Every structure is written in structure tokens, then in C-alpha cells.
Amino acid sequence: MRDPSRRIPLIVAAAFFMETLDASIIVTALPSIAHSFGRSTLALSLGISAYLVAAAVLVPTAGWVSERFGARNVFASAVGLFTVASLLCGLSPSFWAFVAARVLQGAAAAFMSPVGRMVVLREAPKNHIIESLGMIVWPALIGPVVGPPLGGFIATYASWHWIFFINLPIGLLGLWLVLRYIPRHAPGPRQPFDWPGFAYTATALVALIQGLSLLAEAPGQRLLGLLLCLAGLGLGALALRHARHQERLQATPLLDLQATREPVFMLSAVSAGLLGRVAINAVPFLLPLMFHIGFGLSPFHAGLMLLVYMAGNLLMKLGTTQLLRRYGFRRVLVVNGLLGAASIGLCGLLTPAWPLLPLCATLLLTGMARSMQFTALNTLAFADIPTSARAGASTLTAMAFQLSSALGVAFATLGLASATWPGHASSTSLGSFHWALLCCSALMAASALWLLKLPRQAGEQVIAVN
């Protein structure tokens, strides 16, 4: 790692990979973990929701904490805490000890993503932002894809404890690299903590994520889920109102809304970009289930099919920067978004009768389009953000990322339910998955067309070659 422009993004990417892998690898191992604790698989879903809630509560504080204690110190502490929490998860002697360890993991994850992104943005020259952010994007693309088959393999052929123990060497190496190579900067000026803003924002995120989880996973509690989502939106509106009021008083709100004044940031991170990320997150949730339930493959072999999809993600990384520099963000996001929508729609036509070669080509193309869209959206979000607003923009992006993950699963599940009557899982068929994927295709197309509002020169500074 002699090239400083690559060293720091690669260090942050390794930490992100540990985080995203951990979030997805546990899903296929839940039955094994539940059995060892003498609990039902449904009861073990608390281990996932506890992680998500802990992360949602603390994500809004990432900007303030990093300014108060220094981004390098906070990022190193988050990596170290996540590693310790992984060890505690693997050593958990009881169900409630496991849940407590997952809460600790979620708390660490709340700081890893936004603060790690801040570190990269601070150290990367403007003309290297594409490459730098592209490096830290690949874990978010690969982790959710490789996690389920890896988790199924470990739970089947080893022990579920190793799902968490594999984080230990990654975390320890990552912590050493952070302390060795990431420069130390003086903390920012001390600002009072915005407790009302924290209360509004944290409860809004918790209500939204828990409501979306109920909509997605609990058909009998969808009314409660809807009410929680509405409460979350109301609390979110109060959080924004409070932040704007604090700005008018020249105080320091928990949510720094400077970035929301940039139309490019709003389109790429909040509005059109959020729609695209929902579709991006829904597809890898639907595909392994379709191969398992609709095609009749075993869970492990269904997960293996996603390796072709992952290959598309990796292959596209080789040409992302060149395409963006040649055609610009606006054209790439619109054209690639429509191609992505078409490829997702093609996935909605797959059947067991398809020959292997066309099936793999479809998965490869879908993975390539996903990678390009994800990288371009994440890079463009920070293209026109002034240095003073990057911390706030990173926190807002992390919050949007968490919501898009929950929305992706909820959207996919509701798509499956809308194709069945009365909507029970036992009636889910291959046709249900086809319908859900076609809904994702429509959502991706809507996002791509919305991105036509981007200025033609959007992101010019970060694609300029000096």
C-alpha cells in the first residue's frame, strides 16, 4: 500500500466489508443459532432488529462525535468495538447475551460507515474522489451477495460461531492499519450536543426501520408497521424543522442540513437516488429466494447462484471511472439506470427451463448495472459539497443508506405479497417473484428518469483529469 491515494480508501473498505458481510451472513445461519439457544428462528430475528435499531439510534450522532473527538479516533474505536462485539457474539452463552452483543455491534456500525466516509473525503484530492469512493463502495455491493451463501456454508459444514469469529483477523488488521496509516487531525471546536435534535432524529429512524420491518416480515402486524412508519415520518419532519430553527439561531444542530441546499446532493442521495437504492437492495434479497423457492434449489446452491451476480459487480468496477469521465454522471446514471431496469425485468422472466448460459449472462449484466449505478450515485452525492458540509452530508447519506436497506426488503416482501392471495408465504410461487422483480424494474426506471433533472455538468470537478 505505497500509494497514499489508494491506501486510506482500501483500509476503510476493509472495515466496511467486515460490517456489510456481518449484516448479511447471519440471515442464513439464524436457524442454527436459534437451535443452539433453544429458541425459535422467529425469536432470533431480534438479533437482527436489535442491531438495526442500535445503529439507527446512533448514526445521527456520527458527525458531532467525529468533530468532538477526531474522525481517526472515532473510526479506530468503532472498528475495535465492532471486533470485540463480534467475539462476544461468537462466545455468547445465552440468547440475551447474544442480543446484547448484537446491540454493541450495531452501535459500532453506526460510526463505521459515516465516519469512515468522512476520513476518505478529507484525505482524497478532488480529482481522486471517484476512485476513492469507488473503492469503499464495493463492500456494500459484495457483502450482501456473498454473505448468504457463506453463512449457509459455515452453518452447514462448521459452526455458526465462526460467522462472527471470521471478523476477528479482519478487525484486528484493520485497526492496526487505521492507527498506522490514517493521519491524525485535531478535533473541531467543541459544540454543545443537540439533545432535542437527537431525540427527534433517533426516534424517527427507529420508528421507520421497525415499521418497515413489520411491513416486510409480519403480515399480521402490517397495520402497526404502517402506523410506526407514519409516526417516523412525522418525527422526521419535526427533526428537520428543529434543525432549520437551530440554524436560524446560529446554533449547531445535530443534523447539518447544508448539503440539502445542493440540488445534485438531493437528487443523488435523497430523492431519485433513494428510489434507485431501494431497487438495488431489493434484488439480492429476491434472487436467492427465487432460486430456492421458485427453482427448487437448496439454500446453499441458491446462494451460489448469486456469485455470478457478484462477478458482474466486480467486473464493472474495472471500467466505472473511465465511463464516468467519458460520458459524465448524468448520461451514465440515466442510461445505465434504464439498462439496470431492463436487466432486473429480465430476471423477472427467469425460469428453471432457461439454459445456464443465458441465465448467467442475465445475472452478470444485472450485477454490472447495479455496480455502476451504486458507485455513480455515491460519488456524485459528494461532488459539489463544500468541505465544511461533508461531515453532515456523510451522516445524511448513512441515514439514507440505512433506510434504503430496510425499504428494499420491505418493498420486495410487499411485492411478493401483492402477487398472492391472501398473501401467505405458503402461496408464494415463481410467478410471485417474477412480479416482485418487475416492480423493482419499474422502480429503477423511475429513478433513472428522475435523474434527467441533473444538470449536464453535474460532477465535472471530480471527473476532471489533471
C-alpha positions as CSV (number, residue, x, y, z in Angstrom):
1,M,0.0,0.0,0.0
2,R,2.6,2.6,-1.1
3,D,0.1,4.8,-3.0
4,P,-1.4,7.2,-0.4
5,S,-4.4,7.9,-2.7
6,R,-5.3,4.2,-2.5
7,R,-4.1,3.3,0.9
8,I,-6.7,5.0,3.1
9,P,-9.8,4.1,0.9
10,L,-8.6,0.4,1.0
11,I,-8.3,0.5,4.8
12,V,-11.8,2.0,5.1
13,A,-13.1,-0.5,2.5
14,A,-11.8,-3.5,4.6
15,A,-13.7,-2.2,7.6
16,F,-16.9,-1.6,5.5
17,F,-16.6,-5.2,4.2
18,M,-16.5,-6.6,7.7
19,E,-19.6,-4.6,8.5
20,T,-21.7,-5.4,5.4
21,L,-20.7,-9.0,5.5
22,D,-21.7,-9.4,9.1
23,A,-25.1,-7.8,8.4
24,S,-26.0,-10.3,5.7
25,I,-24.1,-13.5,6.7
26,I,-26.3,-14.0,9.8
27,V,-29.5,-14.4,7.9
28,T,-29.0,-18.0,6.6
29,A,-27.5,-19.0,10.0
30,L,-30.5,-17.9,12.1
31,P,-32.0,-21.5,12.3
32,S,-28.7,-22.9,13.6
33,I,-28.2,-20.1,16.1
34,A,-31.8,-20.4,17.3
35,H,-31.4,-24.2,17.8
36,S,-28.3,-23.8,19.9
37,F,-30.2,-21.4,22.2
38,G,-33.4,-23.4,22.3
39,R,-35.4,-20.6,20.6
40,S,-37.5,-20.3,17.5
41,T,-36.0,-18.8,14.4
42,L,-38.5,-16.0,14.6
43,A,-37.3,-15.2,18.1
44,L,-33.7,-14.9,16.8
45,S,-34.9,-12.1,14.4
46,L,-34.5,-10.0,17.5
47,G,-30.7,-10.3,16.9
48,I,-31.1,-8.6,13.6
49,S,-33.6,-5.9,14.7
50,A,-31.5,-5.1,17.8
51,Y,-28.5,-4.4,15.5
52,L,-30.5,-2.2,13.2
53,V,-32.2,-0.2,16.0
54,A,-28.8,0.4,17.7
55,A,-27.3,1.6,14.5
56,A,-30.3,3.8,13.7
57,V,-30.2,5.5,17.1
58,L,-26.6,6.4,16.9
59,V,-26.0,7.2,13.2
60,P,-27.2,10.8,13.6
61,T,-24.6,11.5,16.2
62,A,-21.7,10.4,14.0
63,G,-21.0,13.9,12.7
64,W,-20.9,15.5,16.2
65,V,-18.8,12.8,17.7
66,S,-16.2,12.9,14.9
67,E,-15.9,16.6,15.2
68,R,-15.6,16.4,19.0
69,F,-13.1,13.6,19.3
70,G,-11.5,13.4,15.8
71,A,-12.6,11.3,12.8
72,R,-9.5,9.0,13.0
73,N,-10.0,8.3,16.7
74,V,-13.7,7.6,16.3
75,F,-13.2,5.3,13.3
76,A,-10.5,3.3,15.1
77,S,-12.7,3.0,18.2
78,A,-15.6,1.8,16.0
79,V,-13.5,-0.8,14.3
80,G,-12.1,-2.0,17.6
81,L,-15.6,-2.1,19.3
82,F,-17.1,-4.0,16.3
83,T,-14.3,-6.6,16.5
84,V,-14.8,-7.1,20.3
85,A,-18.6,-7.3,19.8
86,S,-18.1,-10.0,17.1
87,L,-16.0,-12.0,19.6
88,L,-18.8,-11.6,22.2
89,C,-21.4,-12.7,19.7
90,G,-19.5,-15.9,18.9
91,L,-18.9,-16.6,22.7
92,S,-22.5,-15.8,23.8
93,P,-23.6,-18.4,26.3
94,S,-27.3,-17.4,26.1
95,F,-29.9,-15.8,23.9
96,W,-29.9,-12.5,25.8
97,A,-26.2,-12.3,25.9
98,F,-26.2,-12.7,22.1
99,V,-28.8,-9.9,21.7
100,A,-26.7,-7.6,23.9
101,A,-23.6,-8.3,21.8
102,R,-25.6,-7.6,18.6
103,V,-26.6,-4.2,20.1
104,L,-22.9,-3.5,20.7
105,Q,-22.1,-4.4,17.1
106,G,-24.9,-2.1,15.8
107,A,-23.6,0.8,18.0
108,A,-20.1,0.3,16.4
109,A,-21.5,0.1,12.9
110,A,-23.4,3.4,13.4
111,F,-20.0,5.2,13.4
112,M,-18.0,3.0,10.9
113,S,-19.8,4.0,7.7
114,P,-20.3,7.8,8.1
115,V,-17.0,8.4,9.9
116,G,-15.0,6.2,7.5
117,R,-16.5,8.0,4.6
118,M,-15.5,11.3,6.2
119,V,-11.9,10.1,6.6
120,V,-11.8,9.2,2.9
121,L,-13.4,12.5,1.7
122,R,-11.0,14.5,3.9
123,E,-7.9,12.8,2.6
124,A,-8.8,12.4,-1.1
125,P,-7.9,15.1,-3.6
126,K,-10.9,16.4,-5.6
127,N,-9.8,14.6,-8.8
128,H,-9.4,11.3,-7.0
129,I,-12.9,11.2,-5.4
130,I,-14.3,8.8,-8.0
131,E,-11.6,6.2,-7.4
132,S,-11.6,6.7,-3.6
133,L,-15.3,6.5,-3.1
134,G,-15.4,3.7,-5.7
135,M,-13.1,1.6,-3.5
136,I,-15.2,2.0,-0.4
137,V,-18.4,1.2,-2.3
138,W,-17.5,-2.3,-3.3
139,P,-18.0,-3.8,0.2
140,A,-21.7,-2.6,0.1
141,L,-22.1,-4.3,-3.3
142,I,-20.3,-7.6,-2.5
143,G,-21.1,-8.1,1.2
144,P,-24.9,-8.6,0.8
145,V,-24.3,-11.0,-2.1
146,V,-21.5,-13.2,-0.7
147,G,-22.9,-13.2,2.9
148,P,-25.9,-15.6,2.5
149,P,-24.1,-18.4,0.7
150,L,-21.1,-18.1,3.1
151,G,-23.3,-18.1,6.1
152,G,-25.2,-21.1,4.9
153,F,-21.9,-22.9,4.2
154,I,-20.4,-22.1,7.6
155,A,-23.6,-23.1,9.5
156,T,-23.9,-26.3,7.5
157,Y,-20.3,-27.5,7.5
158,A,-18.8,-25.8,10.6
159,S,-20.4,-23.9,13.4
160,W,-22.4,-20.7,13.4
161,H,-19.9,-19.2,15.9
162,W,-17.4,-18.9,13.0
163,I,-19.7,-16.4,11.3
164,F,-18.6,-13.9,13.9
165,F,-15.1,-15.2,14.6
166,I,-14.0,-14.6,10.9
167,N,-14.4,-10.9,11.8
168,L,-11.5,-11.1,14.3
169,P,-8.5,-11.2,11.9
170,I,-10.1,-8.6,9.6
171,G,-10.9,-6.3,12.5
172,L,-7.5,-6.6,14.2
173,L,-5.6,-6.0,11.0
174,G,-7.9,-3.1,10.1
175,L,-7.4,-1.5,13.5
176,W,-3.6,-1.7,13.1
177,L,-3.8,-0.2,9.6
178,V,-6.1,2.7,10.8
179,L,-3.7,3.6,13.6
180,R,-0.6,3.2,11.4
181,Y,-1.7,5.0,8.2
182,I,-4.6,7.4,8.7
183,P,-3.3,10.8,9.6
184,R,-4.3,12.4,12.9
185,H,-6.2,15.7,12.7
186,A,-7.0,18.0,15.6
187,P,-10.7,17.7,16.8
188,G,-13.0,20.5,15.8
189,P,-14.3,23.2,18.1
190,R,-16.4,21.9,21.0
191,Q,-20.1,22.3,20.3
192,P,-23.0,21.6,22.7
193,F,-24.8,18.4,21.9
194,D,-28.3,18.9,20.4
195,W,-30.4,16.7,22.7
196,P,-33.8,17.6,21.2
197,G,-32.5,17.0,17.7
198,F,-31.1,13.6,18.8
199,A,-34.4,12.6,20.3
200,Y,-36.4,13.6,17.2
201,T,-34.0,12.0,14.7
202,A,-33.3,8.8,16.6
203,T,-36.9,8.0,17.4
204,A,-37.8,8.8,13.8
205,L,-35.3,6.4,12.4
206,V,-36.2,3.7,14.9
207,A,-39.9,4.0,14.1
208,L,-39.3,4.0,10.4
209,I,-37.0,1.0,10.4
210,Q,-39.1,-1.0,12.9
211,G,-42.3,-0.1,10.9
212,L,-40.7,-1.2,7.6
213,S,-39.5,-4.5,9.3
214,L,-43.1,-5.2,10.4
215,L,-44.5,-4.4,7.0
216,A,-41.9,-6.8,5.4
217,E,-41.8,-9.7,7.9
218,A,-45.0,-9.7,9.9
219,P,-48.2,-9.9,7.8
220,G,-50.4,-9.9,10.9
221,Q,-48.8,-6.6,12.1
222,R,-48.8,-4.6,9.0
223,L,-51.2,-2.0,10.4
224,L,-48.9,-1.4,13.3
225,G,-46.0,-1.2,10.9
226,L,-47.8,1.4,8.8
227,L,-48.6,3.4,12.0
228,L,-45.0,3.3,13.0
229,C,-43.9,4.4,9.5
230,L,-46.3,7.4,9.7
231,A,-45.0,8.2,13.2
232,G,-41.5,8.1,11.9
233,L,-42.2,10.4,9.0
234,G,-43.9,12.9,11.5
235,L,-40.9,12.8,13.8
236,G,-38.6,13.2,10.9
237,A,-40.5,16.3,9.9
238,L,-40.1,17.6,13.4
239,A,-36.3,16.8,13.3
240,L,-35.9,18.8,10.1
241,R,-37.9,21.7,11.5
242,H,-35.8,21.7,14.6
243,A,-32.6,21.7,12.6
244,R,-33.6,24.6,10.5
245,H,-34.7,26.5,13.6
246,Q,-31.3,25.9,15.2
247,E,-29.6,27.1,12.0
248,R,-31.6,30.4,12.1
249,L,-30.5,30.8,15.7
250,Q,-26.9,30.3,14.5
251,A,-26.7,27.2,16.8
252,T,-25.2,23.9,15.9
253,P,-28.0,21.3,15.1
254,L,-27.3,17.6,15.3
255,L,-28.4,17.3,11.6
256,D,-26.2,19.6,9.4
257,L,-28.5,20.4,6.5
258,Q,-26.0,22.4,4.5
259,A,-25.8,19.6,1.9
260,T,-29.5,19.7,1.3
261,R,-29.2,23.1,-0.4
262,E,-27.2,21.4,-3.2
263,P,-29.7,20.1,-5.8
264,V,-27.2,17.4,-7.0
265,F,-26.9,16.0,-3.5
266,M,-30.7,15.9,-3.1
267,L,-31.2,14.1,-6.4
268,S,-28.4,11.6,-5.9
269,A,-28.7,10.9,-2.2
270,V,-32.3,11.7,-1.1
271,S,-34.9,11.6,-3.9
272,A,-34.1,9.8,-7.1
273,G,-31.0,8.1,-5.7
274,L,-33.0,6.7,-2.8
275,L,-35.5,5.1,-5.2
276,G,-32.7,3.5,-7.1
277,R,-31.0,2.2,-3.9
278,V,-34.3,0.6,-2.8
279,A,-34.4,-1.4,-6.1
280,I,-30.7,-2.2,-5.8
281,N,-31.2,-3.6,-2.2
282,A,-34.4,-5.5,-3.1
283,V,-32.9,-7.6,-5.9
284,P,-30.2,-9.5,-4.0
285,F,-32.9,-10.3,-1.4
286,L,-35.3,-11.7,-4.0
287,L,-32.9,-13.6,-6.2
288,P,-31.7,-16.3,-3.7
289,L,-35.3,-16.8,-2.5
290,M,-36.5,-17.2,-6.1
291,F,-33.8,-19.8,-6.8
292,H,-34.7,-21.7,-3.6
293,I,-38.5,-21.5,-3.6
294,G,-39.2,-21.0,-7.3
295,F,-36.4,-23.1,-8.8
296,G,-36.3,-25.7,-6.0
297,L,-32.6,-25.3,-5.3
298,S,-31.1,-25.9,-1.9
299,P,-30.4,-22.7,0.2
300,F,-26.7,-23.2,-0.3
301,H,-26.9,-23.7,-4.1
302,A,-29.4,-20.8,-4.4
303,G,-26.8,-18.6,-2.7
304,L,-24.1,-19.8,-5.0
305,M,-26.1,-18.5,-8.0
306,L,-25.5,-15.1,-6.6
307,L,-21.8,-15.5,-7.2
308,V,-22.4,-14.8,-10.9
309,Y,-24.3,-11.7,-9.9
310,M,-21.3,-10.7,-7.7
311,A,-18.9,-11.3,-10.6
312,G,-20.9,-8.6,-12.6
313,N,-20.4,-6.2,-9.7
314,L,-16.7,-6.8,-9.7
315,L,-16.3,-6.7,-13.4
316,M,-18.0,-3.3,-13.7
317,K,-15.5,-1.8,-11.2
318,L,-12.8,-2.1,-13.9
319,G,-14.5,0.4,-16.2
320,T,-16.5,2.7,-13.9
321,T,-14.1,5.6,-13.7
322,Q,-13.4,5.6,-17.5
323,L,-17.1,5.6,-18.4
324,L,-17.9,8.4,-16.0
325,R,-15.1,10.5,-17.3
326,R,-16.0,9.9,-20.9
327,Y,-19.8,10.4,-20.7
328,G,-20.4,12.3,-17.4
329,F,-22.6,11.4,-14.4
330,R,-25.9,12.5,-15.9
331,R,-25.7,10.4,-19.0
332,V,-24.3,7.3,-17.3
333,L,-26.9,7.4,-14.5
334,V,-29.8,7.7,-16.8
335,V,-28.7,5.2,-19.5
336,N,-27.2,2.7,-17.0
337,G,-30.3,3.1,-14.8
338,L,-32.6,2.2,-17.7
339,L,-30.3,-0.7,-18.6
340,G,-30.4,-1.8,-15.0
341,A,-34.2,-1.7,-15.0
342,A,-34.3,-3.8,-18.2
343,S,-31.9,-6.4,-16.7
344,I,-33.9,-6.6,-13.5
345,G,-37.0,-7.0,-15.6
346,L,-35.2,-9.8,-17.5
347,C,-34.5,-11.5,-14.1
348,G,-38.3,-11.4,-13.7
349,L,-38.6,-13.8,-16.7
350,L,-36.1,-16.4,-15.5
351,T,-37.4,-20.0,-15.1
352,P,-35.8,-23.4,-14.5
353,A,-36.1,-24.1,-18.2
354,W,-33.7,-21.3,-19.1
355,P,-30.3,-22.7,-20.3
356,L,-27.4,-22.0,-17.9
357,L,-25.5,-19.6,-20.2
358,P,-28.3,-17.0,-20.8
359,L,-29.3,-17.3,-17.2
360,C,-25.7,-16.5,-16.0
361,A,-25.5,-13.7,-18.7
362,T,-28.6,-12.1,-17.3
363,L,-27.3,-12.2,-13.7
364,L,-23.9,-10.9,-14.8
365,L,-25.5,-7.9,-16.7
366,T,-27.7,-7.1,-13.7
367,G,-24.8,-7.1,-11.3
368,M,-22.8,-4.8,-13.7
369,A,-25.6,-2.3,-13.9
370,R,-26.1,-2.4,-10.1
371,S,-22.4,-1.7,-9.5
372,M,-22.2,1.2,-11.9
373,Q,-25.4,2.9,-10.5
374,F,-24.4,2.4,-6.9
375,T,-20.9,3.8,-7.4
376,A,-22.0,6.8,-9.5
377,L,-24.8,7.8,-7.1
378,N,-22.5,7.6,-4.1
379,T,-19.7,9.6,-5.8
380,L,-22.0,12.2,-7.2
381,A,-23.6,12.9,-3.9
382,F,-20.3,14.5,-2.6
383,A,-19.2,16.1,-5.9
384,D,-20.4,19.6,-5.2
385,I,-20.4,19.5,-1.4
386,P,-18.1,22.1,0.3
387,T,-15.6,20.8,2.8
388,S,-17.5,22.4,5.7
389,A,-20.6,20.4,4.8
390,R,-19.0,17.0,4.2
391,A,-19.5,15.7,7.7
392,G,-23.2,16.5,7.7
393,A,-23.5,15.1,4.1
394,S,-21.8,11.9,5.2
395,T,-24.3,11.5,8.2
396,L,-27.3,12.2,6.0
397,T,-26.0,9.7,3.4
398,A,-25.5,7.0,6.1
399,M,-29.1,7.6,7.3
400,A,-30.4,7.3,3.7
401,F,-28.4,4.1,3.2
402,Q,-30.0,2.5,6.3
403,L,-33.5,3.5,5.2
404,S,-32.9,2.2,1.7
405,S,-31.8,-1.2,3.0
406,A,-34.9,-1.5,5.1
407,L,-37.1,-0.1,2.3
408,G,-35.5,-2.6,-0.1
409,V,-36.5,-5.6,1.9
410,A,-40.0,-4.2,2.7
411,F,-40.6,-3.3,-1.0
412,A,-39.5,-6.8,-2.1
413,T,-41.7,-8.5,0.5
414,L,-44.7,-6.4,-0.3
415,G,-44.2,-7.1,-4.0
416,L,-44.3,-10.8,-3.2
417,A,-47.4,-10.4,-1.1
418,S,-49.2,-8.3,-3.7
419,A,-48.8,-11.1,-6.2
420,T,-50.6,-13.7,-3.9
421,W,-54.0,-14.0,-2.4
422,P,-54.5,-13.9,0.6
423,G,-50.7,-13.2,0.8
424,H,-49.4,-16.0,2.9
425,A,-45.8,-17.2,2.4
426,S,-47.1,-20.7,1.6
427,S,-48.7,-19.5,-1.5
428,T,-45.6,-17.8,-2.8
429,S,-44.7,-19.2,-6.3
430,L,-42.3,-18.4,-9.0
431,G,-44.8,-16.0,-10.5
432,S,-44.8,-14.0,-7.3
433,F,-41.0,-13.5,-7.6
434,H,-41.4,-12.5,-11.2
435,W,-44.0,-9.9,-10.3
436,A,-41.8,-8.5,-7.4
437,L,-38.8,-8.2,-9.7
438,L,-40.9,-6.4,-12.3
439,C,-41.9,-4.0,-9.6
440,C,-38.2,-3.4,-8.8
441,S,-37.6,-2.9,-12.5
442,A,-40.2,-0.2,-12.6
443,L,-38.8,1.5,-9.5
444,M,-35.3,1.6,-11.1
445,A,-36.7,3.0,-14.3
446,A,-38.5,5.7,-12.4
447,S,-35.3,6.6,-10.6
448,A,-33.3,6.8,-13.8
449,L,-35.9,9.1,-15.5
450,W,-36.0,11.3,-12.4
451,L,-32.2,11.7,-12.7
452,L,-32.8,13.5,-16.0
453,K,-33.2,16.6,-13.8
454,L,-29.5,16.5,-13.0
455,P,-27.5,19.4,-14.7
456,R,-25.5,18.2,-17.6
457,Q,-22.3,19.4,-15.9
458,A,-23.0,17.6,-12.6
459,G,-19.9,16.3,-11.0
460,E,-17.5,17.8,-13.6
461,Q,-14.9,18.6,-10.9
462,V,-14.5,15.1,-9.7
463,I,-14.2,13.6,-13.2
464,A,-11.6,16.2,-14.4
465,V,-8.2,14.7,-15.1
466,N,-5.3,16.9,-14.0
